Amino acid sequence: MLAGDGKTKVATFASFEDSLRSFSVMSGAIVQGKADPVAFASALQNSRQFGINTETGKKMPTYVKDVAGTIEGLRPIVARARK
């Protein structure tokens, strides 16, 4: 699927579980053992598969902070769902 700009490819999934399974297969080894959100996001970006500007090849400066913030924001929701 192409995003509105016609350049970005975006995968679609039938469920969150399918999305997580795909991420685990493709990138699970990169983040294995990374419990800290900043370490998790940094590992993804340092792999050069995520958070990289495709036109310049440079790291997107807010990627790690933004991803870590999203993870922190989701923690309470996940905790409530597990009860």
matplotlib code that plots the C-alpha trace (Angstrom):
import matplotlib.pyplot as plt

x = [0.0, 1.3, 0.8, -0.6, 2.8, 3.2, 6.6, 6.2, 5.2, 3.0, 2.1, -1.5, -2.5, -5.7, -4.9, -2.4, -1.3, -0.5, 1.5, 3.4, 4.2, 5.5, 7.6, 9.0, 10.0, 11.6, 13.2, 12.8, 16.5, 17.4, 15.5, 15.8, 16.4, 15.8, 13.3, 14.1, 12.1, 15.1, 17.4, 14.6, 14.1, 17.9, 18.5, 15.9, 17.4, 20.9, 19.9, 19.2, 15.9, 13.8, 14.0, 16.2, 15.4, 15.3, 16.3, 19.4, 20.2, 20.5, 18.9, 15.7, 16.6, 13.4, 12.8, 14.2, 12.5, 9.2, 9.2, 10.2, 7.5, 4.9, 6.0, 5.8, 2.4, 1.1, 2.4, -0.6, -3.0, -1.3, -1.2, -4.9, -5.6, -3.6, -5.8]
y = [0.0, 3.5, 6.4, 9.7, 11.0, 8.1, 7.2, 5.5, 1.9, 1.0, -2.6, -3.3, -6.1, -7.8, -7.5, -6.2, -9.8, -10.2, -6.9, -8.0, -11.4, -9.7, -7.3, -10.2, -12.2, -9.2, -7.2, -9.2, -10.1, -6.4, -5.6, -8.9, -8.2, -4.4, -3.6, 0.1, 2.1, 4.3, 1.3, -0.4, 2.6, 3.2, -0.4, -0.1, 3.2, 1.9, -1.1, 1.6, -0.1, 2.4, 6.2, 6.9, 9.6, 7.7, 10.7, 11.7, 8.5, 10.3, 9.4, 11.3, 13.4, 12.8, 9.1, 7.6, 10.2, 9.8, 6.0, 5.8, 8.3, 6.2, 3.1, 4.8, 6.2, 2.7, 1.0, 1.9, 0.7, -2.6, -3.0, -2.4, -4.9, -7.6, -7.5]
z = [0.0, -0.8, 1.5, 0.2, -0.8, -3.3, -1.9, 1.4, 1.5, 4.5, 5.4, 6.5, 8.8, 9.8, 13.5, 16.0, 16.6, 12.8, 12.9, 16.0, 14.5, 11.3, 13.3, 15.4, 12.4, 10.6, 13.5, 16.7, 16.9, 16.7, 19.9, 21.8, 25.5, 25.1, 28.0, 28.1, 25.6, 24.6, 24.1, 22.1, 19.8, 19.5, 18.5, 15.8, 14.4, 14.7, 12.5, 9.8, 9.1, 11.1, 11.7, 8.7, 6.2, 2.9, 0.9, 2.9, 4.6, 7.9, 11.2, 11.9, 15.0, 17.0, 16.2, 19.4, 21.6, 19.8, 19.8, 23.4, 24.3, 22.5, 24.3, 27.7, 26.8, 25.9, 29.1, 31.2, 28.5, 28.1, 31.9, 32.2, 29.3, 31.1, 34.2]

ax = plt.figure().add_subplot(projection="3d")
ax.plot(x, y, z, "-o")
ax.set_aspect("equal")
plt.show()
